[in-house]
């Protein structure tokens, strides 16, 4: 599945969700709400690995209906160097 133009990033996000689900079940196996807690853990890991951004990007592309590649800037970095005179 290619959500962001890089299929590896989408696969990694989905793999993180599966791993989060397994970890959540293991961690909360004695809790009465283990299923809900495991699903929350899976969602947290999915979002942390960029899955939400990938889904939103795919949704935006479907709604806009354009085939052209656009690049969005999410952060900037400024470096200032002083030169000796």
PyMOL Python script that loads the backbone (N, CA, C, O; Angstrom):
from pymol import cmd

cmd.read_pdbstr("""\
ATOM      1  N   UNK A   1       0.846  -1.166   0.000  1.00  0.00           N
ATOM      2  CA  UNK A   1       0.000   0.000   0.000  1.00  0.00           C
ATOM      3  C   UNK A   1       0.892   1.230   0.000  1.00  0.00           C
ATOM      4  O   UNK A   1       1.796   1.351   0.827  1.00  0.00           O
ATOM      5  N   UNK A   2       0.637   2.132  -0.921  1.00  0.00           N
ATOM      6  CA  UNK A   2       1.469   3.312  -1.062  1.00  0.00           C
ATOM      7  C   UNK A   2       0.662   4.539  -0.682  1.00  0.00           C
ATOM      8  O   UNK A   2      -0.057   5.094  -1.512  1.00  0.00           O
ATOM      9  N   UNK A   3       0.777   4.967   0.574  1.00  0.00           N
ATOM     10  CA  UNK A   3      -0.012   6.104   1.033  1.00  0.00           C
ATOM     11  C   UNK A   3       0.737   7.420   0.920  1.00  0.00           C
ATOM     12  O   UNK A   3       0.108   8.451   0.681  1.00  0.00           O
ATOM     13  N   UNK A   4       2.021   7.429   1.079  1.00  0.00           N
ATOM     14  CA  UNK A   4       2.771   8.678   1.088  1.00  0.00           C
ATOM     15  C   UNK A   4       3.749   8.780  -0.060  1.00  0.00           C
ATOM     16  O   UNK A   4       4.599   9.670  -0.055  1.00  0.00           O
ATOM     17  N   UNK A   5       3.662   7.918  -1.025  1.00  0.00           N
ATOM     18  CA  UNK A   5       4.662   7.899  -2.076  1.00  0.00           C
ATOM     19  C   UNK A   5       5.812   6.987  -1.721  1.00  0.00           C
ATOM     20  O   UNK A   5       6.650   6.679  -2.570  1.00  0.00           O
ATOM     21  N   UNK A   6       5.862   6.552  -0.473  1.00  0.00           N
ATOM     22  CA  UNK A   6       6.887   5.616  -0.010  1.00  0.00           C
ATOM     23  C   UNK A   6       6.180   4.448   0.655  1.00  0.00           C
ATOM     24  O   UNK A   6       5.704   4.574   1.783  1.00  0.00           O
ATOM     25  N   UNK A   7       6.107   3.325  -0.024  1.00  0.00           N
ATOM     26  CA  UNK A   7       5.356   2.204   0.547  1.00  0.00           C
ATOM     27  C   UNK A   7       5.948   1.681   1.849  1.00  0.00           C
ATOM     28  O   UNK A   7       5.226   1.125   2.677  1.00  0.00           O
ATOM     29  N   UNK A   8       7.237   1.851   2.038  1.00  0.00           N
ATOM     30  CA  UNK A   8       7.860   1.361   3.267  1.00  0.00           C
ATOM     31  C   UNK A   8       7.340   2.096   4.494  1.00  0.00           C
ATOM     32  O   UNK A   8       7.188   1.484   5.551  1.00  0.00           O
ATOM     33  N   UNK A   9       7.065   3.387   4.382  1.00  0.00           N
ATOM     34  CA  UNK A   9       6.602   4.131   5.549  1.00  0.00           C
ATOM     35  C   UNK A   9       5.199   3.688   5.956  1.00  0.00           C
ATOM     36  O   UNK A   9       4.907   3.600   7.149  1.00  0.00           O
ATOM     37  N   UNK A  10       4.331   3.410   4.992  1.00  0.00           N
ATOM     38  CA  UNK A  10       2.988   2.929   5.314  1.00  0.00           C
ATOM     39  C   UNK A  10       3.058   1.534   5.922  1.00  0.00           C
ATOM     40  O   UNK A  10       2.353   1.241   6.887  1.00  0.00           O
ATOM     41  N   UNK A  11       3.892   0.685   5.370  1.00  0.00           N
ATOM     42  CA  UNK A  11       4.040  -0.671   5.921  1.00  0.00           C
ATOM     43  C   UNK A  11       4.581  -0.621   7.339  1.00  0.00           C
ATOM     44  O   UNK A  11       4.149  -1.387   8.201  1.00  0.00           O
ATOM     45  N   UNK A  12       5.515   0.267   7.580  1.00  0.00           N
ATOM     46  CA  UNK A  12       6.090   0.391   8.915  1.00  0.00           C
ATOM     47  C   UNK A  12       5.037   0.860   9.915  1.00  0.00           C
ATOM     48  O   UNK A  12       4.993   0.365  11.041  1.00  0.00           O
ATOM     49  N   UNK A  13       4.197   1.797   9.523  1.00  0.00           N
ATOM     50  CA  UNK A  13       3.145   2.288  10.417  1.00  0.00           C
ATOM     51  C   UNK A  13       2.140   1.183  10.738  1.00  0.00           C
ATOM     52  O   UNK A  13       1.723   1.037  11.887  1.00  0.00           O
ATOM     53  N   UNK A  14       1.750   0.408   9.725  1.00  0.00           N
ATOM     54  CA  UNK A  14       0.810  -0.689   9.978  1.00  0.00           C
ATOM     55  C   UNK A  14       1.458  -1.790  10.815  1.00  0.00           C
ATOM     56  O   UNK A  14       0.803  -2.382  11.672  1.00  0.00           O
ATOM     57  N   UNK A  15       2.719  -2.062  10.576  1.00  0.00           N
ATOM     58  CA  UNK A  15       3.428  -3.055  11.388  1.00  0.00           C
ATOM     59  C   UNK A  15       3.528  -2.593  12.835  1.00  0.00           C
ATOM     60  O   UNK A  15       3.406  -3.399  13.758  1.00  0.00           O
ATOM     61  N   UNK A  16       3.748  -1.294  13.033  1.00  0.00           N
ATOM     62  CA  UNK A  16       3.803  -0.750  14.395  1.00  0.00           C
ATOM     63  C   UNK A  16       2.448  -0.897  15.084  1.00  0.00           C
ATOM     64  O   UNK A  16       2.390  -1.168  16.283  1.00  0.00           O
ATOM     65  N   UNK A  17       1.365  -0.721  14.341  1.00  0.00           N
ATOM     66  CA  UNK A  17       0.031  -0.887  14.931  1.00  0.00           C
ATOM     67  C   UNK A  17      -0.196  -2.334  15.361  1.00  0.00           C
ATOM     68  O   UNK A  17      -0.742  -2.582  16.436  1.00  0.00           O
ATOM     69  N   UNK A  18       0.216  -3.279  14.537  1.00  0.00           N
ATOM     70  CA  UNK A  18       0.066  -4.697  14.896  1.00  0.00           C
ATOM     71  C   UNK A  18       0.917  -5.024  16.117  1.00  0.00           C
ATOM     72  O   UNK A  18       0.471  -5.725  17.026  1.00  0.00           O
ATOM     73  N   UNK A  19       2.144  -4.512  16.131  1.00  0.00           N
ATOM     74  CA  UNK A  19       3.024  -4.746  17.283  1.00  0.00           C
ATOM     75  C   UNK A  19       2.459  -4.084  18.537  1.00  0.00           C
ATOM     76  O   UNK A  19       2.543  -4.652  19.626  1.00  0.00           O
ATOM     77  N   UNK A  20       1.889  -2.901  18.395  1.00  0.00           N
ATOM     78  CA  UNK A  20       1.274  -2.219  19.531  1.00  0.00           C
ATOM     79  C   UNK A  20       0.080  -2.976  20.074  1.00  0.00           C
ATOM     80  O   UNK A  20      -0.146  -3.016  21.283  1.00  0.00           O
ATOM     81  N   UNK A  21      -0.687  -3.581  19.167  1.00  0.00           N
ATOM     82  CA  UNK A  21      -1.829  -4.383  19.603  1.00  0.00           C
ATOM     83  C   UNK A  21      -1.360  -5.596  20.400  1.00  0.00           C
ATOM     84  O   UNK A  21      -1.916  -5.909  21.453  1.00  0.00           O
ATOM     85  N   UNK A  22      -0.344  -6.271  19.897  1.00  0.00           N
ATOM     86  CA  UNK A  22       0.197  -7.437  20.607  1.00  0.00           C
ATOM     87  C   UNK A  22       0.790  -7.034  21.955  1.00  0.00           C
ATOM     88  O   UNK A  22       0.575  -7.707  22.964  1.00  0.00           O
ATOM     89  N   UNK A  23       1.535  -5.934  21.964  1.00  0.00           N
ATOM     90  CA  UNK A  23       2.139  -5.473  23.212  1.00  0.00           C
ATOM     91  C   UNK A  23       1.063  -5.057  24.213  1.00  0.00           C
ATOM     92  O   UNK A  23       1.185  -5.322  25.409  1.00  0.00           O
ATOM     93  N   UNK A  24       0.014  -4.407  23.722  1.00  0.00           N
ATOM     94  CA  UNK A  24      -1.081  -3.996  24.604  1.00  0.00           C
ATOM     95  C   UNK A  24      -1.774  -5.184  25.247  1.00  0.00           C
ATOM     96  O   UNK A  24      -2.077  -5.160  26.440  1.00  0.00           O
ATOM     97  N   UNK A  25      -2.027  -6.230  24.457  1.00  0.00           N
ATOM     98  CA  UNK A  25      -2.619  -7.442  25.030  1.00  0.00           C
ATOM     99  C   UNK A  25      -1.697  -8.065  26.070  1.00  0.00           C
ATOM    100  O   UNK A  25      -2.141  -8.475  27.142  1.00  0.00           O
ATOM    101  N   UNK A  26      -0.416  -8.130  25.744  1.00  0.00           N
ATOM    102  CA  UNK A  26       0.545  -8.726  26.673  1.00  0.00           C
ATOM    103  C   UNK A  26       0.650  -7.904  27.956  1.00  0.00           C
ATOM    104  O   UNK A  26       0.677  -8.455  29.057  1.00  0.00           O
ATOM    105  N   UNK A  27       0.709  -6.614  27.805  1.00  0.00           N
ATOM    106  CA  UNK A  27       0.886  -5.730  28.962  1.00  0.00           C
ATOM    107  C   UNK A  27      -0.340  -5.706  29.872  1.00  0.00           C
ATOM    108  O   UNK A  27      -0.203  -5.654  31.094  1.00  0.00           O
ATOM    109  N   UNK A  28      -1.550  -5.745  29.279  1.00  0.00           N
ATOM    110  CA  UNK A  28      -2.791  -5.596  30.054  1.00  0.00           C
ATOM    111  C   UNK A  28      -3.591  -6.890  30.109  1.00  0.00           C
ATOM    112  O   UNK A  28      -4.815  -6.845  30.227  1.00  0.00           O
ATOM    113  N   UNK A  29      -2.939  -8.031  30.028  1.00  0.00           N
ATOM    114  CA  UNK A  29      -3.650  -9.306  29.933  1.00  0.00           C
ATOM    115  C   UNK A  29      -4.521  -9.604  31.144  1.00  0.00           C
ATOM    116  O   UNK A  29      -5.480 -10.366  31.024  1.00  0.00           O
ATOM    117  N   UNK A  30      -4.226  -9.036  32.293  1.00  0.00           N
ATOM    118  CA  UNK A  30      -5.025  -9.303  33.494  1.00  0.00           C
ATOM    119  C   UNK A  30      -6.080  -8.226  33.763  1.00  0.00           C
ATOM    120  O   UNK A  30      -6.865  -8.347  34.703  1.00  0.00           O
ATOM    121  N   UNK A  31      -6.097  -7.187  32.948  1.00  0.00           N
ATOM    122  CA  UNK A  31      -7.042  -6.085  33.115  1.00  0.00           C
ATOM    123  C   UNK A  31      -8.365  -6.438  32.445  1.00  0.00           C
ATOM    124  O   UNK A  31      -8.377  -7.123  31.422  1.00  0.00           O
ATOM    125  N   UNK A  32      -9.463  -5.982  33.003  1.00  0.00           N
ATOM    126  CA  UNK A  32     -10.775  -6.316  32.438  1.00  0.00           C
ATOM    127  C   UNK A  32     -11.014  -5.635  31.084  1.00  0.00           C
ATOM    128  O   UNK A  32     -11.811  -6.129  30.287  1.00  0.00           O
ATOM    129  N   UNK A  33     -10.354  -4.533  30.815  1.00  0.00           N
ATOM    130  CA  UNK A  33     -10.502  -3.818  29.540  1.00  0.00           C
ATOM    131  C   UNK A  33      -9.271  -4.007  28.648  1.00  0.00           C
ATOM    132  O   UNK A  33      -8.838  -3.069  27.978  1.00  0.00           O
ATOM    133  N   UNK A  34      -8.723  -5.194  28.640  1.00  0.00           N
ATOM    134  CA  UNK A  34      -7.488  -5.444  27.887  1.00  0.00           C
ATOM    135  C   UNK A  34      -7.634  -5.188  26.396  1.00  0.00           C
ATOM    136  O   UNK A  34      -6.695  -4.706  25.763  1.00  0.00           O
ATOM    137  N   UNK A  35      -8.796  -5.501  25.818  1.00  0.00           N
ATOM    138  CA  UNK A  35      -8.983  -5.285  24.382  1.00  0.00           C
ATOM    139  C   UNK A  35      -8.955  -3.799  24.051  1.00  0.00           C
ATOM    140  O   UNK A  35      -8.288  -3.386  23.102  1.00  0.00           O
ATOM    141  N   UNK A  36      -9.665  -3.007  24.814  1.00  0.00           N
ATOM    142  CA  UNK A  36      -9.684  -1.565  24.579  1.00  0.00           C
ATOM    143  C   UNK A  36      -8.301  -0.954  24.791  1.00  0.00           C
ATOM    144  O   UNK A  36      -7.856  -0.128  23.994  1.00  0.00           O
ATOM    145  N   UNK A  37      -7.632  -1.353  25.851  1.00  0.00           N
ATOM    146  CA  UNK A  37      -6.300  -0.821  26.117  1.00  0.00           C
ATOM    147  C   UNK A  37      -5.299  -1.237  25.044  1.00  0.00           C
ATOM    148  O   UNK A  37      -4.410  -0.461  24.692  1.00  0.00           O
ATOM    149  N   UNK A  38      -5.438  -2.448  24.524  1.00  0.00           N
ATOM    150  CA  UNK A  38      -4.555  -2.903  23.448  1.00  0.00           C
ATOM    151  C   UNK A  38      -4.809  -2.106  22.169  1.00  0.00           C
ATOM    152  O   UNK A  38      -3.868  -1.780  21.444  1.00  0.00           O
ATOM    153  N   UNK A  39      -6.061  -1.794  21.890  1.00  0.00           N
ATOM    154  CA  UNK A  39      -6.375  -1.003  20.701  1.00  0.00           C
ATOM    155  C   UNK A  39      -5.859   0.435  20.832  1.00  0.00           C
ATOM    156  O   UNK A  39      -5.411   1.027  19.851  1.00  0.00           O
ATOM    157  N   UNK A  40      -5.922   0.984  22.030  1.00  0.00           N
ATOM    158  CA  UNK A  40      -5.365   2.321  22.252  1.00  0.00           C
ATOM    159  C   UNK A  40      -3.852   2.301  22.053  1.00  0.00           C
ATOM    160  O   UNK A  40      -3.290   3.219  21.455  1.00  0.00           O
ATOM    161  N   UNK A  41      -3.200   1.268  22.546  1.00  0.00           N
ATOM    162  CA  UNK A  41      -1.749   1.118  22.356  1.00  0.00           C
ATOM    163  C   UNK A  41      -1.418   1.018  20.868  1.00  0.00           C
ATOM    164  O   UNK A  41      -0.461   1.637  20.404  1.00  0.00           O
ATOM    165  N   UNK A  42      -2.199   0.249  20.122  1.00  0.00           N
ATOM    166  CA  UNK A  42      -1.979   0.111  18.681  1.00  0.00           C
ATOM    167  C   UNK A  42      -2.147   1.452  17.977  1.00  0.00           C
ATOM    168  O   UNK A  42      -1.357   1.793  17.096  1.00  0.00           O
ATOM    169  N   UNK A  43      -3.163   2.211  18.356  1.00  0.00           N
ATOM    170  CA  UNK A  43      -3.384   3.531  17.747  1.00  0.00           C
ATOM    171  C   UNK A  43      -2.232   4.481  18.072  1.00  0.00           C
ATOM    172  O   UNK A  43      -1.797   5.242  17.208  1.00  0.00           O
ATOM    173  N   UNK A  44      -1.740   4.445  19.299  1.00  0.00           N
ATOM    174  CA  UNK A  44      -0.615   5.305  19.681  1.00  0.00           C
ATOM    175  C   UNK A  44       0.617   4.989  18.851  1.00  0.00           C
ATOM    176  O   UNK A  44       1.280   5.903  18.360  1.00  0.00           O
ATOM    177  N   UNK A  45       0.934   3.723  18.685  1.00  0.00           N
ATOM    178  CA  UNK A  45       2.118   3.339  17.918  1.00  0.00           C
ATOM    179  C   UNK A  45       1.934   3.652  16.437  1.00  0.00           C
ATOM    180  O   UNK A  45       2.889   4.039  15.764  1.00  0.00           O
ATOM    181  N   UNK A  46       0.712   3.489  15.924  1.00  0.00           N
ATOM    182  CA  UNK A  46       0.421   3.807  14.525  1.00  0.00           C
ATOM    183  C   UNK A  46       0.634   5.293  14.255  1.00  0.00           C
ATOM    184  O   UNK A  46       1.260   5.668  13.264  1.00  0.00           O
ATOM    185  N   UNK A  47       0.116   6.124  15.130  1.00  0.00           N
ATOM    186  CA  UNK A  47       0.274   7.574  14.982  1.00  0.00           C
ATOM    187  C   UNK A  47       1.737   7.976  15.145  1.00  0.00           C
ATOM    188  O   UNK A  47       2.233   8.828  14.408  1.00  0.00           O
ATOM    189  N   UNK A  48       2.425   7.371  16.100  1.00  0.00           N
ATOM    190  CA  UNK A  48       3.832   7.710  16.343  1.00  0.00           C
ATOM    191  C   UNK A  48       4.716   7.394  15.139  1.00  0.00           C
ATOM    192  O   UNK A  48       5.718   8.072  14.911  1.00  0.00           O
ATOM    193  N   UNK A  49       4.354   6.377  14.374  1.00  0.00           N
ATOM    194  CA  UNK A  49       5.157   6.001  13.205  1.00  0.00           C
ATOM    195  C   UNK A  49       4.712   6.719  11.934  1.00  0.00           C
ATOM    196  O   UNK A  49       5.172   6.379  10.843  1.00  0.00           O
ATOM    197  N   UNK A  50       3.835   7.695  12.055  1.00  0.00           N
ATOM    198  CA  UNK A  50       3.432   8.494  10.899  1.00  0.00           C
ATOM    199  C   UNK A  50       2.260   7.936  10.130  1.00  0.00           C
ATOM    200  O   UNK A  50       1.995   8.385   9.015  1.00  0.00           O
ATOM    201  N   UNK A  51       1.561   6.990  10.674  1.00  0.00           N
ATOM    202  CA  UNK A  51       0.426   6.391   9.986  1.00  0.00           C
ATOM    203  C   UNK A  51      -0.732   7.347   9.788  1.00  0.00           C
ATOM    204  O   UNK A  51      -1.380   7.332   8.741  1.00  0.00           O
ATOM    205  N   UNK A  52      -0.999   8.174  10.778  1.00  0.00           N
ATOM    206  CA  UNK A  52      -2.100   9.128  10.655  1.00  0.00           C
ATOM    207  C   UNK A  52      -1.802  10.143   9.566  1.00  0.00           C
ATOM    208  O   UNK A  52      -2.687  10.492   8.785  1.00  0.00           O
ATOM    209  N   UNK A  53      -0.581  10.616   9.506  1.00  0.00           N
ATOM    210  CA  UNK A  53      -0.204  11.572   8.457  1.00  0.00           C
ATOM    211  C   UNK A  53      -0.308  10.927   7.083  1.00  0.00           C
ATOM    212  O   UNK A  53      -0.718  11.577   6.122  1.00  0.00           O
ATOM    213  N   UNK A  54       0.057   9.665   6.984  1.00  0.00           N
ATOM    214  CA  UNK A  54      -0.036   8.956   5.705  1.00  0.00           C
ATOM    215  C   UNK A  54      -1.491   8.807   5.272  1.00  0.00           C
ATOM    216  O   UNK A  54      -1.813   9.015   4.102  1.00  0.00           O
ATOM    217  N   UNK A  55      -2.368   8.451   6.203  1.00  0.00           N
ATOM    218  CA  UNK A  55      -3.782   8.318   5.866  1.00  0.00           C
ATOM    219  C   UNK A  55      -4.397   9.659   5.477  1.00  0.00           C
ATOM    220  O   UNK A  55      -5.169   9.736   4.521  1.00  0.00           O
ATOM    221  N   UNK A  56      -4.060  10.708   6.211  1.00  0.00           N
ATOM    222  CA  UNK A  56      -4.583  12.027   5.881  1.00  0.00           C
ATOM    223  C   UNK A  56      -4.074  12.508   4.529  1.00  0.00           C
ATOM    224  O   UNK A  56      -4.815  13.135   3.773  1.00  0.00           O
ATOM    225  N   UNK A  57      -2.836  12.223   4.228  1.00  0.00           N
ATOM    226  CA  UNK A  57      -2.267  12.595   2.935  1.00  0.00           C
ATOM    227  C   UNK A  57      -2.975  11.858   1.802  1.00  0.00           C
ATOM    228  O   UNK A  57      -3.272  12.455   0.767  1.00  0.00           O
ATOM    229  N   UNK A  58      -3.247  10.575   1.987  1.00  0.00           N
ATOM    230  CA  UNK A  58      -3.957   9.803   0.969  1.00  0.00           C
ATOM    231  C   UNK A  58      -5.386  10.313   0.802  1.00  0.00           C
ATOM    232  O   UNK A  58      -5.888  10.413  -0.317  1.00  0.00           O
ATOM    233  N   UNK A  59      -6.034  10.634   1.914  1.00  0.00           N
ATOM    234  CA  UNK A  59      -7.389  11.166   1.857  1.00  0.00           C
ATOM    235  C   UNK A  59      -7.410  12.511   1.155  1.00  0.00           C
ATOM    236  O   UNK A  59      -8.298  12.774   0.344  1.00  0.00           O
ATOM    237  N   UNK A  60      -6.449  13.358   1.456  1.00  0.00           N
ATOM    238  CA  UNK A  60      -6.375  14.668   0.810  1.00  0.00           C
ATOM    239  C   UNK A  60      -6.178  14.502  -0.692  1.00  0.00           C
ATOM    240  O   UNK A  60      -6.790  15.221  -1.482  1.00  0.00           O
ATOM    241  N   UNK A  61      -5.334  13.563  -1.088  1.00  0.00           N
ATOM    242  CA  UNK A  61      -5.106  13.326  -2.509  1.00  0.00           C
ATOM    243  C   UNK A  61      -6.357  12.838  -3.210  1.00  0.00           C
ATOM    244  O   UNK A  61      -6.619  13.227  -4.348  1.00  0.00           O
ATOM    245  N   UNK A  62      -7.138  11.985  -2.545  1.00  0.00           N
ATOM    246  CA  UNK A  62      -8.387  11.504  -3.132  1.00  0.00           C
ATOM    247  C   UNK A  62      -9.406  12.630  -3.265  1.00  0.00           C
ATOM    248  O   UNK A  62     -10.125  12.705  -4.261  1.00  0.00           O
ATOM    249  N   UNK A  63      -9.468  13.508  -2.261  1.00  0.00           N
ATOM    250  CA  UNK A  63     -10.436  14.600  -2.304  1.00  0.00           C
ATOM    251  C   UNK A  63     -10.062  15.661  -3.331  1.00  0.00           C
ATOM    252  O   UNK A  63     -10.931  16.209  -4.008  1.00  0.00           O
ATOM    253  N   UNK A  64      -8.767  15.950  -3.447  1.00  0.00           N
ATOM    254  CA  UNK A  64      -8.322  16.960  -4.409  1.00  0.00           C
ATOM    255  C   UNK A  64      -8.397  16.432  -5.830  1.00  0.00           C
ATOM    256  O   UNK A  64      -8.648  17.193  -6.765  1.00  0.00           O
ATOM    257  N   UNK A  65      -8.182  15.140  -5.997  1.00  0.00           N
ATOM    258  CA  UNK A  65      -8.289  14.538  -7.308  1.00  0.00           C
ATOM    259  C   UNK A  65      -7.191  14.915  -8.273  1.00  0.00           C
ATOM    260  O   UNK A  65      -7.370  14.758  -9.481  1.00  0.00           O
ATOM    261  N   UNK A  66      -6.069  15.403  -7.798  1.00  0.00           N
ATOM    262  CA  UNK A  66      -4.968  15.758  -8.684  1.00  0.00           C
ATOM    263  C   UNK A  66      -3.960  14.631  -8.713  1.00  0.00           C
ATOM    264  O   UNK A  66      -3.769  13.919  -7.728  1.00  0.00           O
ATOM    265  N   UNK A  67      -3.320  14.480  -9.857  1.00  0.00           N
ATOM    266  CA  UNK A  67      -2.305  13.452 -10.011  1.00  0.00           C
ATOM    267  C   UNK A  67      -0.900  13.993  -9.841  1.00  0.00           C
ATOM    268  O   UNK A  67       0.062  13.226  -9.846  1.00  0.00           O
ATOM    269  N   UNK A  68      -0.768  15.290  -9.693  1.00  0.00           N
ATOM    270  CA  UNK A  68       0.565  15.868  -9.564  1.00  0.00           C
ATOM    271  C   UNK A  68       1.102  15.677  -8.150  1.00  0.00           C
ATOM    272  O   UNK A  68       0.338  15.620  -7.186  1.00  0.00           O
ATOM    273  N   UNK A  69       2.400  15.580  -8.043  1.00  0.00           N
ATOM    274  CA  UNK A  69       3.063  15.371  -6.770  1.00  0.00           C
ATOM    275  C   UNK A  69       3.287  16.721  -6.092  1.00  0.00           C
ATOM    276  O   UNK A  69       3.891  17.619  -6.678  1.00  0.00           O
ATOM    277  N   UNK A  70       2.808  16.860  -4.878  1.00  0.00           N
ATOM    278  CA  UNK A  70       3.016  18.085  -4.109  1.00  0.00           C
ATOM    279  C   UNK A  70       3.821  17.756  -2.866  1.00  0.00           C
ATOM    280  O   UNK A  70       3.785  16.638  -2.351  1.00  0.00           O
ATOM    281  N   UNK A  71       4.540  18.748  -2.405  1.00  0.00           N
ATOM    282  CA  UNK A  71       5.367  18.561  -1.218  1.00  0.00           C
ATOM    283  C   UNK A  71       4.937  19.575  -0.179  1.00  0.00           C
ATOM    284  O   UNK A  71       4.846  20.768  -0.468  1.00  0.00           O
ATOM    285  N   UNK A  72       4.670  19.105   1.033  1.00  0.00           N
ATOM    286  CA  UNK A  72       4.257  19.995   2.108  1.00  0.00           C
ATOM    287  C   UNK A  72       5.410  20.143   3.104  1.00  0.00           C
ATOM    288  O   UNK A  72       6.063  19.164   3.464  1.00  0.00           O
ATOM    289  N   UNK A  73       5.644  21.360   3.536  1.00  0.00           N
ATOM    290  CA  UNK A  73       6.695  21.632   4.508  1.00  0.00           C
ATOM    291  C   UNK A  73       6.071  21.538   5.896  1.00  0.00           C
ATOM    292  O   UNK A  73       5.106  22.238   6.203  1.00  0.00           O
ATOM    293  N   UNK A  74       6.630  20.672   6.724  1.00  0.00           N
ATOM    294  CA  UNK A  74       6.083  20.501   8.066  1.00  0.00           C
ATOM    295  C   UNK A  74       6.932  21.179   9.134  1.00  0.00           C
ATOM    296  O   UNK A  74       6.447  21.453  10.232  1.00  0.00           O
ATOM    297  N   UNK A  75       8.185  21.449   8.825  1.00  0.00           N
ATOM    298  CA  UNK A  75       9.031  22.165   9.772  1.00  0.00           C
ATOM    299  C   UNK A  75      10.177  22.815   9.005  1.00  0.00           C
ATOM    300  O   UNK A  75      10.545  22.379   7.914  1.00  0.00           O
ATOM    301  N   UNK A  76      10.720  23.849   9.589  1.00  0.00           N
ATOM    302  CA  UNK A  76      11.853  24.533   8.976  1.00  0.00           C
ATOM    303  C   UNK A  76      12.985  24.618   9.988  1.00  0.00           C
ATOM    304  O   UNK A  76      12.772  24.525  11.197  1.00  0.00           O
ATOM    305  N   UNK A  77      14.176  24.794   9.472  1.00  0.00           N
ATOM    306  CA  UNK A  77      15.349  24.925  10.326  1.00  0.00           C
ATOM    307  C   UNK A  77      16.218  26.041   9.759  1.00  0.00           C
ATOM    308  O   UNK A  77      16.502  26.074   8.562  1.00  0.00           O
ATOM    309  N   UNK A  78      16.628  26.939  10.619  1.00  0.00           N
ATOM    310  CA  UNK A  78      17.455  28.045  10.182  1.00  0.00           C
ATOM    311  C   UNK A  78      18.815  27.945  10.878  1.00  0.00           C
ATOM    312  O   UNK A  78      18.893  27.765  12.093  1.00  0.00           O
ATOM    313  N   UNK A  79      19.871  28.063  10.093  1.00  0.00           N
ATOM    314  CA  UNK A  79      21.216  28.029  10.622  1.00  0.00           C
ATOM    315  C   UNK A  79      21.894  29.335  10.276  1.00  0.00           C
ATOM    316  O   UNK A  79      21.892  29.746   9.116  1.00  0.00           O
ATOM    317  N   UNK A  80      22.475  29.997  11.267  1.00  0.00           N
ATOM    318  CA  UNK A  80      23.147  31.274  11.048  1.00  0.00           C
ATOM    319  C   UNK A  80      24.622  31.084  11.341  1.00  0.00           C
ATOM    320  O   UNK A  80      25.006  30.580  12.396  1.00  0.00           O
ATOM    321  N   UNK A  81      25.435  31.495  10.393  1.00  0.00           N
ATOM    322  CA  UNK A  81      26.893  31.403  10.532  1.00  0.00           C
ATOM    323  C   UNK A  81      27.467  32.822  10.498  1.00  0.00           C
ATOM    324  O   UNK A  81      27.153  33.610   9.606  1.00  0.00           O
ATOM    325  N   UNK A  82      28.286  33.121  11.454  1.00  0.00           N
ATOM    326  CA  UNK A  82      28.944  34.424  11.447  1.00  0.00           C
ATOM    327  C   UNK A  82      30.308  34.293  10.832  1.00  0.00           C
ATOM    328  O   UNK A  82      31.066  33.382  11.164  1.00  0.00           O
ATOM    329  N   UNK A  83      30.619  35.191   9.944  1.00  0.00           N
ATOM    330  CA  UNK A  83      31.918  35.162   9.283  1.00  0.00           C
ATOM    331  C   UNK A  83      32.827  36.212   9.916  1.00  0.00           C
ATOM    332  O   UNK A  83      32.397  37.333  10.189  1.00  0.00           O
ATOM    333  N   UNK A  84      34.069  35.847  10.143  1.00  0.00           N
ATOM    334  CA  UNK A  84      35.047  36.803  10.700  1.00  0.00           C
ATOM    335  C   UNK A  84      35.475  37.760   9.595  1.00  0.00           C
ATOM    336  O   UNK A  84      35.705  37.340   8.461  1.00  0.00           O
ATOM    337  N   UNK A  85      35.583  39.035   9.921  1.00  0.00           N
ATOM    338  CA  UNK A  85      35.970  40.029   8.918  1.00  0.00           C
ATOM    339  C   UNK A  85      37.330  40.570   9.213  1.00  0.00           C
ATOM    340  O   UNK A  85      37.829  41.421   8.477  1.00  0.00           O
TER     341      UNK A  85
END
""", "prot")
cmd.dss("prot")
cmd.show_as("cartoon", "prot")
cmd.util.cbc("prot")
cmd.orient("prot")
